[in-house]
Amino acid sequence: MEFYFVLSGLLVGFIIGLSGVGGGSLMTPLLIMGFGLPPAVAVGTDLLYAGITKASATLFRGRLGSINMKVALILGLGSVPAAILTSIFFISPAVMNHDVGVFITRTLGAMLCVTSIALIFRKRLQTLSKTMFRSEGKAQYSRITIATFILGGVLGVLVTLTSVGAGAIGLTALLVLYPHLPANHLAGTDIMHAVPLTLVAGLSHAVVGSVDFQLLITLLLGSIPGVILGSSVAHKMPETLLQWIIGAILFSVGLSLIFQN
């Protein structure tokens, strides 16, 4: 069984390094449906897994210069406080002692469906945004900055509850808000922003006991080499094909979770 966990970490880590997607949207449903973990434990373990894995990707991408520090900071100013507040009100021991498995599973399924749609139609959304954000100036810059801050807050709530959203949804929104920045730089920015967010959310789950640390270490044995490999070949893979494949997988898994008994 440990071999399959390492292999799962390797594959998901590779996809994270390649596209910025996969920490929550692939690993969490895999842990629930493939290995039978309780939903709360799957979310909590995956959050710390994603945080450490994406930290490795951030170091690698930082050397390549594909991170926009200013955008990552604005996102973090919104997401980290939102994650802390969500943890206080929704991830408390009193709440987690109740049967929240069905709620987490259904919410996770809905988030996966939204994520898949955002991923598949990312190019069209980016093209549309270029016509919407043609004007420049201080007013336009202020609106984009506020929208980025709000985006961070929304991601903080969603990621803390389901571990999904920091990758595909966050990156898609950044492509819409910043259509003139290179997609590879926005992917690196999104990965960096996800590090403090997932670590804060994951530690909140650890406090209430919904993290399997032995499983976490096993997953990381595969994910860190995987994310380095994925980051190194990110420029060589056909982006559109990758989006459609991952999007189709996420949508089918999302529907399975929504209608799971």
Secondary structure, DSSP 8 states (H G I E B T S, - for coil): -HHHHHHHHHHHHHHHHHHS--TTTTHHHIIIIIT---HHHHHHHHHHHHHHHHHHHHHHHHHHT---HHHHHHHHHHHHHHHHHHHHHHSSHHHHTS--HHHHHHHHHHHHHHHHHHHHTHHHHHHHHHHHT---SHHHHHHHHHHHHHHHHHHHHHHHHHS-STTHHHHHHHHHH-TTS-HHHHHHHHHHHHHHHHHHHHHHHHHTT---HHHHHHHHHHHHHHHHHHHHTTTTS-HHHHHHHHHHHHHHHHHHHHT--
